[in-house]
Amino acid sequence: MENEPLIDEALKSELAALYQAPDRHYHGLAHIEAMLALATEYRHLLDDPEVVEAAIWLHDAIYDSRAKDNEAKSAELAEKRLAGRVNPHRLARIAAMINATATHQLPPFRDENALNDAALLLDMDLAILGAGPAIFDAYEKAVRLEYGWVEEPMWRAGRAAVLKSFLARPRIFNTQIFRDRFEARARKNLSRSLEALQGQP
């Protein structure tokens, strides 16, 4: 049971199909691949790389921009698909990490190693905020497309609130390594985007 990969080829295909849905402009396969690339780059810092990779693959599996429970449903899907493939302790870690992506607050793990893995996972999910300006702007446009049903004034107010909440945090990234690499640029990107949202249409 424990020797098989957590995300086997059949499950990868099933998840890839979900991520390639036409309404996924940002929360699609490219986002998952970018996170998996970071997980490979920082694999040496991970306590349980397989658990982190499984959480990456499943964290946005269910995505409906009109819903408020995408992460909870994605965690449920993880529990269904991975039951019997992984021991309950590791499965609970995966589900908790997926749920944590809803608020980007660390899950209440007592285990330092699990906490560190969760911190890195959340930082990988937010790495796009610290991308170069052109990539960040493309990300903002893609998120706007996912919320195409929201009228512009409502979008501006809602998105501005999200960006402000990130800027108000003492630190956007949980780990020193991600802060050193992305924090300054993320703050510049978010401030620039916030200015544009609060400017005139």
C-alpha positions as CSV (number, residue, x, y, z in Angstrom):
1,M,0.0,0.0,0.0
2,E,2.7,2.5,1.1
3,N,5.0,1.7,-1.8
4,E,2.6,2.8,-4.6
5,P,2.7,6.4,-5.5
6,L,0.0,8.4,-3.8
7,I,-0.9,10.1,-7.1
8,D,-0.7,7.3,-9.7
9,E,-1.1,7.8,-13.4
10,A,-4.9,7.1,-13.3
11,L,-5.5,9.7,-10.6
12,K,-3.2,12.2,-12.4
13,S,-5.3,11.8,-15.5
14,E,-8.5,12.3,-13.6
15,L,-7.2,15.4,-11.9
16,A,-5.6,16.8,-15.0
17,A,-9.1,16.6,-16.7
18,L,-10.6,18.6,-13.8
19,Y,-7.8,21.2,-14.1
20,Q,-8.3,21.6,-17.8
21,A,-12.0,22.7,-17.5
22,P,-12.7,25.7,-19.7
23,D,-13.6,28.0,-16.8
24,R,-10.2,27.5,-15.2
25,H,-8.2,30.5,-16.3
26,Y,-5.7,30.5,-13.4
27,H,-6.6,27.5,-11.1
28,G,-5.7,25.1,-13.9
29,L,-2.9,22.6,-14.7
30,A,-0.2,25.3,-15.2
31,H,-0.7,26.4,-11.6
32,I,-0.3,22.8,-10.4
33,E,2.8,22.3,-12.5
34,A,4.3,25.5,-11.2
35,M,3.8,24.3,-7.6
36,L,5.2,20.9,-8.4
37,A,8.3,22.5,-9.9
38,L,8.8,24.5,-6.7
39,A,8.2,21.3,-4.6
40,T,11.0,19.6,-6.6
41,E,13.3,22.6,-6.2
42,Y,12.7,22.6,-2.4
43,R,12.3,18.9,-2.0
44,H,15.4,18.8,0.4
45,L,13.4,21.0,2.8
46,L,10.3,18.8,2.9
47,D,9.7,16.1,5.6
48,D,7.2,14.2,3.5
49,P,7.5,15.3,-0.2
50,E,4.9,12.7,-1.4
51,V,2.3,14.2,1.0
52,V,3.1,17.7,-0.2
53,E,2.9,16.6,-3.8
54,A,-0.5,14.9,-3.2
55,A,-1.8,18.1,-1.5
56,I,-0.6,20.2,-4.5
57,W,-2.4,17.9,-6.9
58,L,-5.6,17.9,-5.0
59,H,-5.8,21.4,-3.4
60,D,-7.8,23.0,-6.2
61,A,-9.4,19.9,-7.6
62,I,-12.8,21.3,-7.0
63,Y,-13.1,24.9,-8.1
64,D,-16.2,27.0,-8.6
65,S,-15.7,30.7,-8.2
66,R,-19.3,31.1,-7.0
67,A,-18.7,28.6,-4.1
68,K,-17.2,29.1,-0.7
69,D,-16.3,25.5,0.1
70,N,-13.9,24.6,-2.7
71,E,-11.1,23.7,-0.4
72,A,-13.3,21.6,1.9
73,K,-14.7,19.7,-1.1
74,S,-11.1,19.2,-2.5
75,A,-10.1,17.8,0.9
76,E,-13.0,15.4,0.8
77,L,-12.1,14.3,-2.7
78,A,-8.5,13.7,-1.4
79,E,-9.9,11.6,1.4
80,K,-12.0,9.5,-1.0
81,R,-9.3,9.0,-3.7
82,L,-6.4,8.3,-1.3
83,A,-8.2,6.1,1.2
84,G,-6.5,2.8,1.3
85,R,-3.4,4.2,-0.5
86,V,-2.0,6.0,2.5
87,N,-2.1,5.7,6.2
88,P,-4.8,7.8,8.0
89,H,-2.1,10.0,9.7
90,R,-0.6,11.1,6.3
91,L,-4.1,11.4,4.8
92,A,-5.1,13.7,7.7
93,R,-2.0,15.8,6.9
94,I,-3.0,16.1,3.2
95,A,-6.6,17.1,4.0
96,A,-5.4,19.7,6.6
97,M,-3.0,21.2,4.1
98,I,-5.7,21.5,1.4
99,N,-8.1,23.1,3.9
100,A,-5.4,25.6,4.9
101,T,-5.2,26.9,1.4
102,A,-8.7,28.5,2.0
103,T,-7.3,31.1,4.4
104,H,-3.6,30.7,4.0
105,Q,-3.3,30.3,7.7
106,L,-1.1,27.5,9.0
107,P,-3.0,24.4,10.2
108,P,-2.8,23.6,13.9
109,F,-0.2,20.8,13.5
110,R,1.7,20.0,16.7
111,D,4.4,18.1,14.7
112,E,7.1,20.6,13.6
113,N,7.9,18.7,10.4
114,A,4.2,18.7,9.4
115,L,4.0,22.4,10.2
116,N,7.1,23.1,8.1
117,D,5.7,21.1,5.1
118,A,2.4,23.0,5.4
119,A,4.2,26.4,5.5
120,L,6.1,25.5,2.4
121,L,3.0,24.3,0.6
122,L,1.2,27.6,1.4
123,D,4.2,29.6,0.2
124,M,4.3,27.6,-3.1
125,D,0.6,28.4,-3.6
126,L,1.3,32.1,-3.2
127,A,4.6,32.2,-5.1
128,I,2.8,33.8,-8.1
129,L,2.3,37.0,-6.0
130,G,6.1,37.4,-6.1
131,A,6.4,36.7,-9.9
132,G,7.8,39.3,-12.4
133,P,5.3,42.1,-13.2
134,A,4.2,40.7,-16.5
135,I,3.5,37.2,-15.1
136,F,1.7,38.7,-12.1
137,D,-0.5,40.9,-14.3
138,A,-1.4,37.8,-16.4
139,Y,-2.4,36.1,-13.2
140,E,-4.6,39.0,-12.1
141,K,-6.3,39.0,-15.5
142,A,-6.8,35.2,-15.3
143,V,-8.4,35.5,-11.9
144,R,-10.7,38.2,-13.2
145,L,-11.8,35.9,-16.0
146,E,-12.7,33.2,-13.4
147,Y,-14.9,35.8,-11.7
148,G,-16.4,37.0,-15.0
149,W,-19.9,36.8,-13.5
150,V,-19.1,39.5,-10.9
151,E,-19.8,43.0,-12.0
152,E,-16.9,45.4,-12.2
153,P,-17.6,47.6,-9.1
154,M,-18.2,44.5,-7.0
155,W,-15.1,42.9,-8.4
156,R,-12.9,45.9,-7.6
157,A,-14.2,46.1,-4.0
158,G,-13.8,42.4,-3.4
159,R,-10.4,42.0,-5.0
160,A,-9.1,45.1,-3.3
161,A,-10.2,43.7,0.1
162,V,-8.3,40.4,-0.7
163,L,-5.1,42.3,-1.7
164,K,-5.3,44.6,1.3
165,S,-5.6,41.6,3.6
166,F,-2.4,40.2,2.2
167,L,-0.6,43.5,2.4
168,A,-1.7,43.9,6.0
169,R,0.0,40.7,7.1
170,P,3.4,41.2,8.8
171,R,4.6,38.5,6.4
172,I,3.0,37.2,3.3
173,F,5.2,34.1,3.2
174,N,5.6,31.7,6.1
175,T,9.2,30.5,5.4
176,Q,12.4,32.6,5.3
177,I,13.5,31.0,2.0
178,F,10.3,32.2,0.3
179,R,10.3,35.6,2.0
180,D,13.9,36.2,0.8
181,R,12.9,35.2,-2.8
182,F,9.4,36.6,-3.2
183,E,8.2,38.9,-0.3
184,A,9.5,42.3,-1.6
185,R,8.3,41.7,-5.2
186,A,4.9,40.4,-3.9
187,R,4.3,43.6,-1.9
188,K,5.2,45.7,-5.0
189,N,2.9,43.7,-7.2
190,L,0.0,43.8,-4.7
191,S,0.4,47.5,-4.1
192,R,0.4,48.2,-7.9
193,S,-2.6,46.0,-8.4
194,L,-4.5,47.7,-5.5
195,E,-3.8,51.1,-6.9
196,A,-5.2,50.1,-10.3
197,L,-8.3,48.6,-8.7
198,Q,-8.9,51.8,-6.7
199,G,-8.2,54.1,-9.7
200,Q,-10.8,55.1,-12.2
201,P,-12.1,52.5,-14.7
